[in-house]
Amino acid sequence: MCNAFREGFNEGHEKIIIIGSDMYDLNENDLLEAFNLLDHHDYVIGPAIDGGYYLLGMKVFNPVVFEDKIWGSDTVLEDTIQDLNNMNYGLLAAKNDIDYFEDIKDIEIFRTFLKN
């Protein structure tokens, strides 16, 4: 993730957003809102319900947010926000990412893929 931001800024991009590949309900409006938040903030985070994040956006490269994290744990969001303490960031609505069967078992769109 850090390299994606670094390379994007080195190529001249002014706003960069990365998203998790496990977000079934992320839509165009969520991405537009994230880019709009970057009009007024240096960073934007989409918190995941499990304590991580599903989206991270920057217009100021900050590699610190990728350091000293226990990736996949329920402290990633909290640790990232701590890294951005006293910095200008915005938050999107919290969403559920998919890590376990329990994350999708009750969601209608997945029923056709699940064994009865």
CORCORJO-V210526 format. One line per field, one symbol per residue. phi: phi as a letter, one per 40 degrees, with the letter a starting at -180 (. if undefined). Layout:
BEGIN
phi=???
END
This chain:
BEGIN
phi=.dcccdccccchcbbbbbbccbbcbcbdcccccccccccbbcbbbbcccchbababbabbcacdcbcfbccgccbccdccccccdgbcbbbcccbccbbbdccbdbbddcdccbcc
END
